[in-house]
């Protein structure tokens, strides 16, 4: 029967709608048409859902062409995001795509093959368009993208560290008292050396890659920052050294026992070979003593043949008038007649 009060009519209509929805839900029917069973994990059947999606796309396209932006209440937006995350988690728990909810998701992924291909195609197109316009991160907010990337990296490293895996590749166990495996450490060292050599040869700062003054290895701002954080770095190095000495492991590689010394035998040998320490008896340059043959008078000891020639010219003597005694170092192997 018609109602004179519009509010009463609306309240009664809403009550009938909710009662009809509840009855259809109990019977497992589509909540919109009530004639077909609802799709798996959904409240509507597939034809009704497709009609709803087509209508939403048409309405969104009309608003986009008219230049009408979608303005939503912040609280409603948060609630919508919360519902979307909950829906995605429920779908993933059932092993189906978190976007369409109709097909199984790919192994170790959140989307099915079809949705994944569509998403990647859209992302490639957006990144190509942004690159042509000179924008970074596909036109997205760089600060937000970097913050999200750092958060994902920290979470990924935390999971790998808890699983006793390399934080870089996530495949091999890390070295002892380290967080990366030997292969990743070697790759990182080679990459750092190549980057350092390329920047040094180009006259750039080895830290930030900007031109330096008179070929210096580090620019002015990086020098200030390095001086500022040097004490913190040294403190961390001293603490790491003390921890490794207390554990009786090599303070350099931390992978072999040191038996009370600061370094293991291979690291100590390598450091000794690379040092400037005198290894054995040094090879000193030869000295030349000039003695006159006729009188046996000495004319001094000189360090080179040039000085010998100058001394003979001042004394007005020739090589036939003197004997030149050469004093070689004991480790010298080449003799001069």
C-alpha positions in Angstrom: 0.0 0.0 0.0 1.3 3.5 -0.7 2.7 5.6 2.2 2.1 9.3 2.6 5.5 9.7 4.4 8.4 9.3 2.1 10.8 8.3 4.9 8.4 5.6 6.0 8.2 4.3 2.5 12.0 4.2 2.2 12.4 2.4 5.5 9.8 -0.2 4.6 11.4 -0.7 1.2 14.8 -1.1 2.7 13.4 -3.7 5.2 11.9 -5.7 2.3 15.1 -5.5 0.4 17.2 -6.9 3.3 14.7 -9.6 4.0 14.8 -10.7 0.3 18.6 -10.7 0.3 18.7 -12.8 3.5 16.2 -15.4 2.0 18.2 -15.7 -1.2 21.5 -16.0 0.7 20.1 -18.9 2.8 19.0 -20.7 -0.5 22.5 -20.0 -2.1 20.9 -18.0 -4.9 22.1 -14.8 -6.6 21.2 -11.8 -4.4 20.3 -9.7 -7.5 18.2 -11.9 -9.7 17.3 -14.7 -7.3 17.0 -17.2 -10.1 20.5 -18.6 -10.6 22.9 -19.9 -7.9 25.7 -17.6 -6.8 29.2 -18.1 -8.1 31.7 -19.8 -5.9 32.9 -17.4 -3.2 30.5 -14.7 -4.4 27.1 -13.3 -3.6 25.9 -12.9 -7.2 25.9 -15.1 -10.2 28.3 -14.6 -13.1 25.8 -12.9 -15.5 24.7 -10.4 -12.9 28.3 -9.8 -11.9 29.3 -9.2 -15.5 26.4 -6.8 -16.0 27.5 -4.9 -12.8 31.1 -4.6 -14.0 30.0 -3.4 -17.4 27.8 -0.8 -15.9 30.5 0.4 -13.6 33.0 0.7 -16.5 30.5 2.6 -18.6 29.7 5.0 -15.7 33.4 5.5 -14.9 34.2 6.2 -18.6 31.4 8.8 -18.8 32.7 10.6 -15.7 36.2 10.5 -17.0 35.2 12.0 -20.3 33.3 14.7 -18.6 36.3 15.5 -16.4 34.5 14.6 -13.1 37.0 13.3 -10.5 36.0 10.7 -8.1 35.8 12.3 -4.7 35.4 10.0 -1.8 35.3 10.5 1.9 38.7 9.6 3.5 37.0 7.3 6.0 35.0 5.6 3.3 38.2 5.2 1.2 40.0 3.6 4.2 37.0 1.2 4.7 37.1 0.3 1.0 40.8 -0.4 1.1 40.3 -2.5 4.2 37.5 -4.5 2.5 39.7 -5.0 -0.6 42.6 -6.3 1.4 40.4 -8.7 3.3 38.8 -9.9 0.1 42.2 -10.5 -1.5 43.5 -12.4 1.5 40.4 -14.6 1.6 40.8 -15.4 -2.1 44.5 -16.2 -1.7 43.6 -18.5 1.2 41.3 -20.4 -1.1 44.1 -20.5 -3.8 42.4 -18.3 -6.4 43.3 -15.0 -8.0 43.1 -12.1 -5.7 41.8 -9.8 -8.4 39.2 -11.8 -10.4 38.5 -14.5 -7.9 37.7 -17.0 -10.7 40.9 -18.7 -11.7 43.7 -20.2 -9.6 46.6 -17.9 -9.0 50.1 -18.6 -10.4 52.7 -20.3 -8.1 54.2 -17.8 -5.6 52.0 -15.0 -7.1 48.8 -13.3 -6.2 47.2 -13.1 -9.7 46.2 -15.7 -12.2 47.9 -16.0 -15.6 45.3 -13.8 -17.4 45.2 -11.1 -14.8 48.9 -11.1 -14.5 49.4 -10.6 -18.2 46.9 -7.8 -18.2 48.5 -6.1 -15.3 52.0 -6.4 -16.8 50.8 -5.0 -20.1 49.2 -2.0 -18.4 52.3 -1.4 -16.3 54.6 -1.6 -19.3 52.4 0.9 -21.2 52.3 3.3 -18.3 56.0 3.1 -17.7 56.8 3.7 -21.4 54.5 6.7 -21.5 56.0 8.2 -18.3 59.6 7.5 -19.7 58.7 9.4 -22.8 57.6 12.3 -20.6 60.7 12.2 -18.5 59.0 11.0 -15.4 60.4 8.4 -12.9 58.6 5.3 -11.5 56.0 5.4 -14.2 54.7 8.8 -13.1 54.0 7.7 -9.6 55.2 9.6 -6.5 59.0 8.9 -6.2 59.1 9.3 -2.4 56.2 6.9 -1.9 57.6 4.4 -4.3 61.1 4.5 -2.7 59.6 4.2 0.8 57.5 1.2 -0.3 60.5 -0.4 -2.0 62.6 0.0 1.2 59.9 -1.5 3.3 59.5 -4.5 1.0 63.3 -4.9 1.0 63.5 -4.8 4.8 60.6 -7.4 5.1 62.2 -9.6 2.5 65.6 -9.5 4.2 64.0 -10.2 7.6 62.2 -13.3 6.3 65.4 -14.6 4.6 67.5 -13.8 7.7 65.0 -15.8 9.9 65.2 -18.6 7.4 69.1 -18.7 7.5 69.3 -17.7 3.8 71.3 -15.1 2.0 69.5 -11.7 2.2 70.4 -11.0 -1.4 69.6 -14.1 -3.5 67.6 -16.0 -0.9 68.9 -19.3 -2.2 72.2 -20.2 -0.4 73.1 -20.0 3.3 75.2 -17.0 4.3 78.8 -17.1 5.4 79.5 -17.5 9.0 78.8 -14.4 11.1 77.5 -12.7 7.9 74.2 -12.1 6.1 75.1 -12.8 2.4 76.5 -15.9 0.7 80.0 -16.1 -0.7 78.7 -15.9 -4.3 76.8 -12.7 -3.7 79.7 -11.2 -1.7 82.1 -11.8 -4.7 79.6 -10.3 -7.1 79.1 -7.3 -4.9 82.9 -6.8 -4.5 83.5 -7.1 -8.3 80.7 -4.6 -9.0 82.0 -2.1 -6.4 85.6 -2.4 -7.8 84.3 -1.8 -11.4 82.2 1.2 -10.3 85.1 2.7 -8.4 87.5 2.2 -11.3 85.1 3.7 -13.8 84.3 6.8 -11.7 88.0 7.3 -10.9 89.0 7.2 -14.6 86.2 9.6 -15.5 87.2 12.1 -12.7 84.0 11.6 -10.8 83.3 11.2 -7.1 83.5 7.5 -6.2 80.5 7.9 -3.8 78.0 10.1 -5.6 79.4 10.2 -9.2 79.6 14.0 -9.5 82.7 15.8 -10.9 85.5 16.3 -8.4 88.1 19.0 -8.0 91.5 18.2 -9.7 90.7 14.5 -9.9 90.2 14.0 -6.2 88.5 10.6 -5.4 85.7 12.2 -3.3 83.8 15.4 -3.8 83.5 18.1 -1.1 80.1 17.2 0.3 81.0 13.5 0.4 84.2 14.3 2.2 82.2 16.2 4.9 79.8 13.3 5.3 82.6 10.8 5.4 84.3 12.8 8.2 81.0 13.1 10.0 80.3 9.4 10.0 83.8 8.1 10.2 83.7 8.0 14.0 80.5 5.9 13.9 82.0 3.6 11.3 85.2 3.2 13.4 83.2 2.5 16.5 81.2 -0.2 14.7 84.5 -1.7 13.3 86.1 -1.7 16.8 83.0 -3.4 18.2 83.0 -6.0 15.4 86.7 -6.6 15.9 86.2 -7.1 19.7 83.3 -9.6 19.2 85.3 -11.6 16.7 88.4 -11.7 18.9 86.3 -12.8 21.8 84.8 -15.6 19.7 88.3 -16.7 18.5 87.5 -16.3 14.8 89.3 -14.3 12.1 88.7 -10.6 12.5 88.9 -10.2 8.7 86.9 -13.0 7.1 85.0 -14.2 10.2 84.7 -17.6 8.6 87.7 -19.5 10.1 89.1 -19.9 13.6 92.1 -17.7 14.6 93.3 -19.8 17.6 93.8 -16.7 19.7 95.4 -14.5 16.9 93.7 -11.6 15.2 93.5 -13.3 11.8 93.4 -16.8 10.5 96.5 -18.2 8.6 95.3 -17.5 5.0 94.2 -13.9 5.8 97.4 -13.2 7.7 99.5 -14.6 4.9 97.6 -12.5 2.3 97.9 -9.3 4.4 101.7 -9.9 4.9 102.2 -10.5 1.2 100.3 -7.3 0.3 102.1 -5.2 2.9 105.2 -3.1 2.5 107.0 -4.9 5.2 110.6 -6.0 4.3 110.6 -9.6 3.3 114.1 -11.0 3.8 117.4 -9.1 3.4 116.8 -5.8 1.5 118.5 -5.1 -1.8 120.3 -1.8 -1.5 121.7 0.1 -4.5 125.4 -0.5 -5.3 128.1 2.0 -4.3 131.3 2.9 -6.2 134.7 3.6 -4.6 137.3 5.3 -6.7 141.0 4.4 -5.9 144.0 5.8 -7.8 146.3 3.0 -9.1 149.6 4.8 -8.9 149.3 6.2 -5.3 146.5 4.2 -3.8 144.7 7.4 -2.9 141.0 7.1 -2.5 138.8 9.6 -4.2 135.5 8.9 -2.3 132.6 6.6 -2.6 129.8 7.4 -4.9 126.2 6.2 -5.5 126.2 6.2 -9.4 128.5 6.1 -12.4 127.6 9.7 -13.2 129.0 10.8 -9.9 132.1 8.8 -10.5 132.6 10.5 -13.9 132.2 13.9 -12.3 134.7 13.1 -9.6 137.3 11.9 -12.1 136.8 15.0 -14.2 137.5 17.2 -11.2 140.6 15.2 -10.3 141.7 15.2 -14.0 141.9 11.4 -14.1 140.7 8.8 -16.5 139.4 5.3 -16.0 142.8 3.9 -16.9 144.3 5.8 -13.9 141.9 4.5 -11.3 140.2 1.3 -10.0 136.4 1.5 -9.4 135.4 -0.9 -6.6 131.7 -1.8 -6.8 130.0 -2.7 -3.5 126.8 -4.7 -4.2 124.2 -5.8 -1.8 124.3 -9.5 -0.7 120.9 -10.2 -2.4 121.9 -8.5 -5.7 121.9 -10.9 -8.6 123.2 -8.7 -11.5 126.9 -7.7 -11.6 128.5 -5.0 -13.5 132.0 -5.6 -14.9 
